[in-house]
């Protein structure tokens, strides 16, 4: 291996995509079992590697030198092999600093809560200290190593102004989990979460709902990778390069989600758009039919609408919302449940296909829109909801190709 990333479980790693955008050098994702780590490090058969959970501390004895930031944090995530000697760095410091600045975080004189006790939490403490935080609270489930508990944080420190989550709480496959309730901290000015899968962890979604600047860890991941590549190749990248790589990776990973009325063309536009973007296409209604083994009219007739909505939510939660880089056409009523909107927003950008009422034609396979009168009623009931839950409204009056191109233009401009 020339360049790559080592860790124990790397199935969701985005590192390869990032480094391939920065350099033509081959970059591999290499899972290393704990009992094989020492042999791997002793062999030193690499030019440069990134190190992730759980080996950021375990690799230290194999190094001949560590940067001051790595020493301060006590963890290494970047190693360079120079003539057989291993040099260790911590580029997470740079990445986290960049992420805090991205959300407009001004930590000087602020009270900061760092959630978690692992290597990334030590990075967060070091960054907050370097940025001039007035007080830094380390929070864990126990009070070891000077930490306070989450209960103490909630009861005695409601004046926290910035939160940095370094725990895995909220990561797939448990995206609904969150270590704290944002509403418990009325003076909160900003929040970042080191989790990048999903792109928007629940903690971030909760903060955004309250208008608090917040973001998941993808930008941190890209920024630290840019710094690591500079160390690997002894070069310097511009801020513009960092931004371009970040937006490229975000576009690769973010889902394009189509919402709107029955008969608004979501499936047809979605299939066309998937071809334009070279992506896999999924239709929520089709996935529900597969899961139930019955048609949608049969589900409504035999089980009722509530049972259908429950199945719709389950298919979204357990299957589609966890995917990256797809085009998804939702059913007309999918956005009626807030839990569904939350699931869709974790990894997706929502586009409302706003097709005029006069162009919406009833069909028998849509139980709640099988007549012109039913469609008009659904339109009046749901229009405000479609508009409110969308990231972008798209004029749906044009041809399938024209509407797909409008979405493509917006998405590729992100």
C-alpha positions as CSV (number, residue, x, y, z in Angstrom):
1,X,0.0,0.0,0.0
2,X,1.4,3.4,-1.0
3,X,-1.2,5.6,0.7
4,X,-4.3,4.7,2.6
5,X,-6.4,4.7,5.7
6,X,-6.2,2.0,8.4
7,X,-8.8,1.2,11.1
8,X,-10.9,-1.6,12.4
9,X,-14.2,-1.1,10.7
10,X,-14.1,1.2,7.6
11,X,-17.2,0.2,5.7
12,X,-18.5,3.8,5.6
13,X,-15.2,5.6,5.1
14,X,-15.2,8.5,2.7
15,X,-11.4,9.0,2.8
16,X,-10.6,7.3,-0.5
17,X,-13.0,9.6,-2.5
18,X,-11.5,12.7,-0.9
19,X,-7.8,11.7,-1.5
20,X,-8.5,10.7,-5.1
21,X,-9.8,14.2,-5.7
22,X,-6.6,15.6,-4.3
23,X,-4.0,13.4,-5.9
24,X,-3.5,10.8,-8.6
25,X,-1.6,8.6,-6.1
26,X,-3.4,5.3,-5.3
27,X,-5.2,5.5,-1.9
28,X,-6.6,2.3,-0.2
29,X,-9.0,1.6,2.6
30,X,-7.3,-1.1,4.7
31,X,-9.1,-2.7,7.7
32,X,-6.5,-4.0,10.2
33,X,-7.5,-6.4,13.0
34,X,-6.2,-5.4,16.4
35,X,-4.0,-8.4,16.7
36,X,-2.4,-7.6,13.3
37,X,-1.7,-3.9,14.0
38,X,1.8,-4.3,15.4
39,X,2.9,-6.4,12.5
40,X,1.5,-3.9,10.0
41,X,3.2,-1.0,11.6
42,X,6.5,-2.9,12.0
43,X,6.6,-3.8,8.4
44,X,6.2,-0.1,7.4
45,X,5.1,-1.0,3.9
46,X,3.6,2.4,3.0
47,X,4.5,5.9,2.2
48,X,1.7,7.6,4.2
49,X,-1.4,6.5,6.0
50,X,-4.3,8.0,7.9
51,X,-5.2,6.3,11.1
52,X,-8.8,6.2,12.5
53,X,-10.7,4.5,15.3
54,X,-9.5,2.7,17.3
55,X,-5.8,3.0,16.6
56,X,-5.0,6.7,17.0
57,X,-3.1,6.0,20.2
58,X,-1.9,2.5,19.6
59,X,0.3,3.6,16.7
60,X,2.3,6.0,18.8
61,X,4.9,3.5,20.1
62,X,5.9,2.9,16.4
63,X,6.8,6.5,15.8
64,X,10.2,8.2,15.9
65,X,8.7,11.7,16.0
66,X,5.4,13.4,16.8
67,X,4.2,16.9,16.0
68,X,3.5,19.2,19.0
69,X,-0.2,19.1,18.3
70,X,-0.2,15.3,18.3
71,X,1.7,15.3,21.6
72,X,-0.7,17.7,23.1
73,X,-3.7,15.7,22.0
74,X,-2.1,12.3,22.6
75,X,-3.4,10.9,19.4
76,X,-2.1,10.5,15.8
77,X,-4.2,10.3,12.7
78,X,-1.5,10.9,10.0
79,X,1.8,9.0,9.6
80,X,4.5,9.6,7.0
81,X,7.2,7.1,6.2
82,X,10.5,8.9,5.6
83,X,13.3,6.6,4.7
84,X,12.0,3.9,7.0
85,X,11.2,6.2,10.0
86,X,7.6,7.0,10.9
87,X,6.5,10.6,11.7
88,X,3.2,11.2,13.3
89,X,0.8,14.2,13.0
90,X,-2.7,15.1,14.1
91,X,-4.6,16.8,11.3
92,X,-7.9,16.5,13.1
93,X,-6.9,19.7,14.9
94,X,-6.8,21.6,11.6
95,X,-10.1,19.9,10.5
96,X,-12.0,20.7,13.6
97,X,-10.8,24.3,13.7
98,X,-11.9,24.7,10.1
99,X,-15.4,23.2,10.9
100,X,-15.9,25.6,13.8
101,X,-14.9,28.6,11.7
102,X,-17.3,27.3,9.0
103,X,-20.3,27.6,11.3
104,X,-19.2,31.0,12.4
105,X,-18.1,29.8,15.8
106,X,-16.2,32.4,17.8
107,X,-15.1,30.5,20.9
108,X,-13.1,33.3,22.5
109,X,-14.6,34.0,25.9
110,X,-17.3,31.3,25.4
111,X,-18.4,28.4,27.6
112,X,-17.9,25.2,25.5
113,X,-19.1,21.6,26.2
114,X,-17.1,18.8,24.6
115,X,-19.2,15.6,24.5
116,X,-17.1,12.4,24.8
117,X,-13.7,11.2,26.1
118,X,-11.9,9.6,23.1
119,X,-9.1,10.9,20.9
120,X,-11.4,13.3,19.0
121,X,-12.6,14.8,22.3
122,X,-9.0,15.6,23.2
123,X,-8.7,17.3,19.8
124,X,-11.8,19.3,20.6
125,X,-10.4,20.4,24.0
126,X,-7.1,21.5,22.4
127,X,-8.9,23.4,19.6
128,X,-11.3,25.2,22.0
129,X,-8.4,26.1,24.2
130,X,-6.4,27.4,21.3
131,X,-9.4,29.5,20.1
132,X,-9.6,31.2,23.5
133,X,-12.6,29.5,25.2
134,X,-13.4,30.8,28.6
135,X,-14.4,27.5,30.1
136,X,-14.3,24.0,28.6
137,X,-16.4,21.2,30.0
138,X,-15.6,17.6,29.2
139,X,-18.8,15.5,29.4
140,X,-19.1,11.7,29.7
141,X,-21.4,9.1,31.2
142,X,-19.0,8.8,34.2
143,X,-17.0,11.4,36.1
144,X,-13.6,9.9,35.4
145,X,-10.6,12.1,34.3
146,X,-12.3,15.3,35.4
147,X,-15.4,14.9,33.3
148,X,-18.9,15.9,34.4
149,X,-21.9,13.7,33.6
150,X,-24.6,14.5,31.1
151,X,-27.0,15.0,34.0
152,X,-24.7,17.5,35.6
153,X,-24.4,19.3,32.3
154,X,-28.1,19.5,31.9
155,X,-28.8,20.7,35.5
156,X,-25.9,23.0,36.2
157,X,-24.6,24.3,32.9
158,X,-27.6,25.5,30.8
159,X,-25.5,28.5,30.0
160,X,-23.2,26.5,27.6
161,X,-22.7,28.6,24.4
162,X,-21.1,26.1,22.1
163,X,-21.3,22.3,21.9
164,X,-18.8,19.9,20.2
165,X,-20.0,16.3,19.9
166,X,-17.2,13.7,19.5
167,X,-19.3,10.7,20.6
168,X,-20.6,8.2,18.0
169,X,-24.1,8.8,19.3
170,X,-26.3,9.5,16.3
171,X,-24.1,7.6,13.8
172,X,-25.7,5.0,11.5
173,X,-27.2,2.5,12.2
174,X,-28.7,4.5,15.2
175,X,-29.3,7.9,13.6
176,X,-32.1,8.9,15.9
177,X,-29.8,8.8,18.9
178,X,-28.4,12.0,20.4
179,X,-26.3,12.6,23.5
180,X,-28.2,15.8,24.7
181,X,-31.3,17.8,24.0
182,X,-30.5,21.1,22.3
183,X,-33.5,22.7,23.9
184,X,-31.9,22.3,27.4
185,X,-29.3,25.0,26.4
186,X,-31.1,28.3,25.7
187,X,-27.8,30.3,25.2
188,X,-26.4,27.9,22.6
189,X,-24.8,29.9,19.7
190,X,-23.3,27.1,17.7
191,X,-22.8,23.3,17.5
192,X,-20.7,20.9,15.5
193,X,-20.8,17.1,15.4
194,X,-17.8,15.0,14.3
195,X,-20.2,12.4,12.8
196,X,-20.4,12.6,9.0
197,X,-22.5,9.5,8.3
198,X,-25.3,10.6,8.3
199,X,-24.4,13.9,6.8
200,X,-26.7,15.6,9.2
201,X,-26.8,13.9,12.6
202,X,-29.9,14.3,14.7
203,X,-28.1,16.8,17.0
204,X,-27.4,19.0,14.0
205,X,-31.0,18.7,12.7
206,X,-32.3,19.7,16.1
207,X,-30.0,22.8,16.3
208,X,-30.9,23.9,12.7
209,X,-34.6,23.6,13.6
210,X,-33.9,26.2,16.3
211,X,-31.9,28.4,14.0
212,X,-28.6,27.6,15.7
213,X,-25.6,27.4,13.3
214,X,-24.6,23.8,13.2
215,X,-23.0,21.2,10.9
216,X,-21.9,17.6,10.8
217,X,-18.4,16.3,10.4
218,X,-18.0,16.1,6.6
219,X,-16.2,19.4,6.3
220,X,-13.9,18.5,9.2
221,X,-13.1,15.1,7.4
222,X,-12.3,16.9,4.1
223,X,-10.2,19.6,5.8
224,X,-8.1,17.1,7.8
225,X,-7.6,15.0,4.7
226,X,-6.4,18.1,2.8
227,X,-3.9,18.8,5.5
228,X,-2.8,15.1,5.5
229,X,-2.3,15.2,1.8
230,X,-0.1,18.2,2.2
231,X,2.0,16.3,4.6
232,X,2.1,13.2,2.5
233,X,3.2,15.1,-0.7
234,X,5.0,18.0,0.9
235,X,2.8,20.5,-0.9
236,X,0.2,23.3,-0.1
237,X,-3.4,23.5,-1.3
238,X,-5.5,26.6,-1.5
239,X,-8.7,27.3,0.5
240,X,-10.5,27.1,-2.9
241,X,-9.2,23.5,-3.3
242,X,-10.6,22.6,0.1
243,X,-14.0,24.1,-0.8
244,X,-14.1,22.4,-4.2
245,X,-13.3,19.0,-2.7
246,X,-15.8,19.4,0.0
247,X,-18.6,20.3,-2.3
248,X,-17.6,17.5,-4.7
249,X,-17.8,14.9,-1.9
250,X,-21.0,16.4,-0.6
251,X,-22.6,16.1,-4.0
252,X,-21.5,12.5,-4.3
253,X,-22.9,11.6,-0.9
254,X,-26.1,13.6,-0.7
255,X,-29.4,12.2,-1.9
256,X,-31.7,14.0,-4.3
257,X,-35.2,13.7,-2.8
258,X,-38.3,14.6,-4.8
259,X,-41.5,15.5,-3.0
260,X,-44.8,16.7,-4.3
261,X,-48.4,15.8,-5.1
262,X,-49.5,12.5,-6.6
263,X,-49.2,12.8,-10.4
264,X,-46.7,15.6,-10.2
265,X,-44.1,13.6,-12.1
266,X,-41.8,12.6,-9.3
267,X,-41.1,9.1,-10.7
268,X,-40.6,10.2,-14.3
269,X,-38.5,13.2,-13.4
270,X,-36.5,11.0,-10.9
271,X,-35.6,8.4,-13.5
272,X,-34.5,11.1,-16.0
273,X,-32.5,12.9,-13.3
274,X,-30.8,9.7,-12.2
275,X,-29.6,9.2,-15.7
276,X,-28.3,12.8,-15.9
277,X,-26.5,12.5,-12.6
278,X,-25.4,8.8,-13.2
279,X,-27.1,7.7,-10.0
280,X,-29.3,4.9,-8.8
281,X,-33.0,5.6,-8.7
282,X,-35.4,4.5,-6.1
283,X,-39.2,5.0,-5.9
284,X,-40.6,4.9,-2.4
285,X,-43.9,3.5,-3.4
286,X,-42.3,0.7,-5.4
287,X,-40.1,-0.2,-2.3
288,X,-43.2,-0.3,-0.2
289,X,-44.9,-2.7,-2.6
290,X,-41.8,-4.9,-2.5
291,X,-41.8,-4.9,1.3
292,X,-45.6,-5.7,1.6
293,X,-45.9,-8.1,-1.3
294,X,-49.1,-6.2,-2.3
295,X,-50.1,-3.2,-4.3
296,X,-50.8,0.1,-2.6
297,X,-54.5,0.0,-3.3
298,X,-54.6,-3.4,-1.6
299,X,-52.8,-2.2,1.4
300,X,-55.2,0.8,1.8
301,X,-58.2,-1.5,1.2
302,X,-57.2,-4.3,3.6
303,X,-55.2,-2.4,6.3
304,X,-56.1,1.2,6.1
305,X,-54.1,4.4,5.7
306,X,-52.4,4.3,9.1
307,X,-50.9,0.9,8.4
308,X,-49.7,2.1,5.0
309,X,-48.0,5.2,6.6
310,X,-46.4,3.0,9.2
311,X,-44.9,0.8,6.5
312,X,-43.9,3.9,4.5
313,X,-42.0,5.2,7.6
314,X,-40.3,1.9,8.2
315,X,-39.1,1.5,4.6
316,X,-37.7,5.0,4.7
317,X,-36.0,4.5,8.1
318,X,-34.6,1.1,7.6
319,X,-33.7,1.2,3.9
320,X,-33.7,4.3,1.8
321,X,-32.7,7.1,4.2
322,X,-29.4,5.3,5.0
323,X,-28.3,5.3,1.4
324,X,-25.9,7.8,-0.1
325,X,-25.9,9.4,-3.5
326,X,-29.2,8.2,-4.8
327,X,-32.2,9.9,-6.5
328,X,-35.4,9.1,-4.5
329,X,-39.0,9.8,-5.5
330,X,-41.3,9.9,-2.5
331,X,-45.0,9.2,-2.3
332,X,-47.3,12.1,-2.2
333,X,-48.0,11.8,1.6
334,X,-44.5,10.9,2.7
335,X,-43.8,14.4,4.1
336,X,-46.9,14.4,6.3
337,X,-45.0,12.7,9.1
338,X,-42.3,14.8,10.7
339,X,-40.2,11.6,11.3
340,X,-40.1,11.0,7.6
341,X,-38.9,14.5,6.8
342,X,-36.2,14.0,9.4
343,X,-35.1,10.7,7.9
344,X,-35.0,12.3,4.4
345,X,-33.0,15.3,5.6
346,X,-30.2,13.2,7.2
347,X,-28.6,12.5,3.9
348,X,-30.8,14.4,1.4
349,X,-31.7,17.7,-0.3
350,X,-35.5,17.9,-0.7
351,X,-36.9,19.3,-3.9
352,X,-40.7,20.1,-4.1
353,X,-42.0,19.5,-7.6
354,X,-44.6,22.3,-7.7
355,X,-46.9,21.2,-10.6
356,X,-50.0,23.3,-11.1
357,X,-53.3,21.8,-9.9
358,X,-54.8,21.8,-13.4
359,X,-52.0,19.5,-14.6
360,X,-52.5,16.9,-11.9
361,X,-54.5,14.0,-13.3
362,X,-56.2,11.4,-11.1
363,X,-55.3,7.7,-11.5
364,X,-56.7,4.6,-9.9
365,X,-53.4,3.4,-8.4
366,X,-53.4,6.4,-6.0
367,X,-56.1,5.7,-3.4
368,X,-56.1,9.3,-2.0
369,X,-56.0,10.9,-5.5
370,X,-58.3,8.8,-7.6
371,X,-60.5,11.7,-8.7
372,X,-60.2,15.4,-9.6
373,X,-62.1,16.3,-6.4
374,X,-59.7,14.1,-4.3
375,X,-56.7,15.7,-5.9
376,X,-58.0,19.2,-5.3
377,X,-58.6,18.3,-1.6
378,X,-55.1,16.8,-1.2
379,X,-53.6,19.8,-2.9
380,X,-55.2,22.3,-0.6
381,X,-54.4,20.2,2.5
382,X,-50.7,19.6,1.6
383,X,-49.4,22.5,-0.4
384,X,-48.1,24.5,2.6
385,X,-46.4,21.3,3.9
386,X,-44.6,20.6,0.7
387,X,-43.4,24.1,0.6
388,X,-42.2,24.2,4.2
389,X,-40.4,20.9,4.1
390,X,-38.5,21.5,0.9
391,X,-35.0,22.8,0.5
392,X,-35.8,24.0,-3.0
393,X,-39.1,24.6,-4.9
394,X,-39.0,23.5,-8.5
395,X,-41.5,24.7,-11.1
396,X,-43.0,21.4,-12.2
397,X,-45.0,22.7,-15.2
398,X,-42.4,21.9,-17.8
399,X,-41.6,18.6,-19.5
400,X,-39.9,15.8,-17.6
401,X,-36.6,16.7,-19.2
402,X,-36.9,20.4,-18.4
403,X,-37.8,19.8,-14.8
404,X,-35.0,17.3,-14.3
405,X,-32.5,19.8,-15.8
406,X,-33.8,22.5,-13.3
407,X,-33.0,20.2,-10.4
408,X,-29.7,19.2,-11.9
409,X,-28.7,22.8,-12.3
410,X,-29.5,23.6,-8.6
411,X,-27.9,20.5,-7.2
412,X,-24.6,20.9,-9.1
413,X,-24.3,24.5,-8.1
414,X,-24.1,23.5,-4.4
